[in-house]
Amino acid sequence: MEEIELTEDQLLAAIKEAGIDKSFQAYIQKIGDQRTDQGIKSFQKNQEKKDLSDKERIESLETELKEMKDNKTKDDTKTLVMAELKKQNLSDKFLTYIKTDSLNDPSQIAEAVKNLKDDLLDAKQADLDQKLKNGDVPQVGEPSSSGDALTESYAKAKNAGKIAGNPFKGKLDEGKSENKKGE
């Protein structure tokens, strides 16, 4: 079979001559409608995928934003707790013993730190009480032997006055010398 190449105008003229222009027009309309339907369906599928990916992106961004807000809130709360620990003369190492998740306002933070401090003081007091019950006397300051000896030697040196070559005049010495002048 021989191929015949026609221009658009020649093709339309040949279809009119053959008397099939209405059938050909219906056929072209049907093909066009099918392709249009396929295009619309393809567009809708792509749009659904795009919408789905947009929804996923939005959900992801919302999740990330929520995490950032939570982290900032936790950091702010930790900063407030650390400030309260310093205010109550406690080490910031005690931060690990305070649950910051449930603390929302500064009064709760102050109360939590105060409770921790009270618990620590109660535990220390209970330890000291137990030591006292067992007969252990807690050491306070310097051992008594060297402190008393140091005080005693200082007092002796000061009271020695002129005898030790010290220019210090005690009250007793001053009174005797004045009495001698007046007598």
Secondary structure as GFF3:
##gff-version 3
##sequence-region A 1 183
A	DSSP	alpha_helix	8	18	.	.	.	ID=ss1
A	DSSP	alpha_helix	21	87	.	.	.	ID=ss2
A	DSSP	three_ten_helix	92	97	.	.	.	ID=ss3
A	DSSP	alpha_helix	106	133	.	.	.	ID=ss4
A	DSSP	alpha_helix	144	160	.	.	.	ID=ss5
A	DSSP	three_ten_helix	161	164	.	.	.	ID=ss6
A	DSSP	alpha_helix	171	182	.	.	.	ID=ss7
###
